[in-house]
């Protein structure tokens, strides 16, 4: 006997779009808000409750989980992953949303390809280098890179 999986087709569901938004499918956007003049590339997932500001660009293969808010003029390069579960109990929260934490990315932030953003607050005017892992709040404008991401001064 052959078993068949439960298949859910989401693609785009209950999304509040601003003006002049361009999206490239395939992707999954559901129960989120996308501001004016945004671009969302293919193979992106933006989950329930996420808010994206105006004039943002989210490149391919990016995952933005619940409890993330992104300001305006934010450029998220390819393959960036946002995380809302810090595994506080030594295991995944398995849908226990009380264990999840939020992320706030303010305006004029550039997040390099392959970066991972844990639940943090990132101030405006920040550049995060490719492959960085942001584990703590960024409270000072400037350039950050590494694992964990650290401030870089020229």
C-alpha positions in Angstrom: 0.0 0.0 0.0 1.3 3.5 -0.9 1.0 6.2 1.7 0.4 9.8 0.5 1.6 12.9 2.4 -0.6 15.7 3.4 0.2 18.5 0.8 -0.4 22.1 1.6 0.0 24.7 -1.2 0.6 28.1 0.3 2.4 30.3 -2.2 0.7 33.6 -1.4 -2.0 33.7 1.2 -3.6 36.7 3.1 -0.7 39.1 2.5 -1.1 42.9 2.8 0.9 44.4 -0.1 2.0 48.0 -0.5 2.4 49.7 -3.9 4.8 48.6 -6.6 5.8 45.3 -5.0 7.6 42.8 -7.3 7.7 39.1 -6.4 9.3 36.2 -8.2 7.8 32.7 -7.7 8.1 30.1 -6.4 7.9 31.4 -2.8 5.7 31.3 0.3 4.3 34.4 1.8 1.5 34.1 4.3 -0.3 36.4 6.7 2.4 39.0 6.5 2.8 42.7 5.4 5.1 43.9 2.6 5.6 47.7 2.3 5.8 49.9 -0.9 8.4 49.4 -3.6 9.7 46.1 -2.3 11.3 43.2 -4.2 11.0 39.6 -3.0 13.0 37.0 -4.9 12.3 33.3 -5.6 12.5 30.5 -2.9 11.7 33.0 -0.1 9.5 32.2 2.8 8.0 35.0 4.9 5.8 33.8 7.7 2.8 34.9 9.7 2.9 38.3 11.4 6.2 39.5 9.7 6.2 43.2 8.8 8.5 44.4 6.0 8.9 48.2 5.6 9.2 50.2 2.4 11.9 50.0 -0.3 13.2 46.6 0.8 14.9 43.9 -1.3 14.8 40.3 -0.1 16.9 38.0 -2.3 16.4 34.3 -3.1 16.5 31.5 -0.6 15.8 33.7 2.4 13.7 32.5 5.4 12.0 35.1 7.6 10.1 33.5 10.5 7.3 34.7 12.7 8.1 37.6 15.1 10.4 39.5 12.8 9.9 43.2 11.9 12.0 44.8 9.2 12.3 48.6 8.7 12.6 50.5 5.5 15.5 50.5 3.0 16.7 47.1 4.1 18.6 44.8 1.7 18.7 41.2 2.6 21.1 39.2 0.3 20.7 35.6 -0.7 20.2 32.8 1.7 19.7 34.7 5.0 18.0 32.9 7.8 16.1 34.4 10.7 15.6 32.3 13.8 13.0 32.9 16.6 13.7 29.8 18.7 16.9 29.8 20.7 16.4 26.3 22.0 16.3 27.5 25.6 15.2 24.2 26.9 17.9 22.3 25.1 15.4 21.3 22.4 13.1 23.0 19.8 10.0 24.7 21.1 7.9 22.5 18.8 5.3 25.2 18.2 5.3 26.5 21.8 5.3 30.2 20.7 5.8 31.4 24.3 9.3 30.2 24.0 10.0 32.2 20.8 11.6 35.6 20.7 11.3 38.5 18.4 13.7 40.3 16.0 13.7 43.9 15.0 15.8 45.2 12.1 15.7 49.0 11.8 16.1 51.1 8.7 19.1 51.2 6.3 20.4 47.7 7.2 22.3 45.5 4.7 22.5 41.8 5.6 25.1 39.8 3.6 24.4 36.4 2.0 24.3 33.3 4.2 24.0 35.2 7.4 21.9 33.9 10.4 20.0 36.4 12.5 19.0 35.2 16.0 16.3 37.0 18.0 18.0 40.5 18.3 17.5 44.2 17.8 19.6 45.8 15.0 19.8 49.6 15.0 19.7 51.6 11.8 22.6 52.1 9.4 24.3 48.7 9.8 26.1 46.4 7.4 26.3 42.8 8.3 29.0 40.9 6.3 28.3 37.7 4.4 28.2 34.5 6.5 27.9 36.4 9.8 25.9 35.0 12.8 24.2 37.8 14.8 23.7 36.5 18.3 23.5 39.8 20.2 21.8 43.2 19.8 23.5 45.7 17.5 23.2 49.1 19.1 25.9 51.1 17.2 25.8 51.9 13.5 28.6 50.4 11.5 30.0 47.2 9.9 29.7 43.8 11.6 30.9 40.4 10.5 32.0 37.0 11.8 30.6 34.2 14.0 29.5 35.7 16.3 29.2 39.0 14.5 31.4 41.7 15.9 31.9 45.4 15.2 34.5 46.2 12.6 36.2 49.6 12.6 38.1 50.7 9.5 
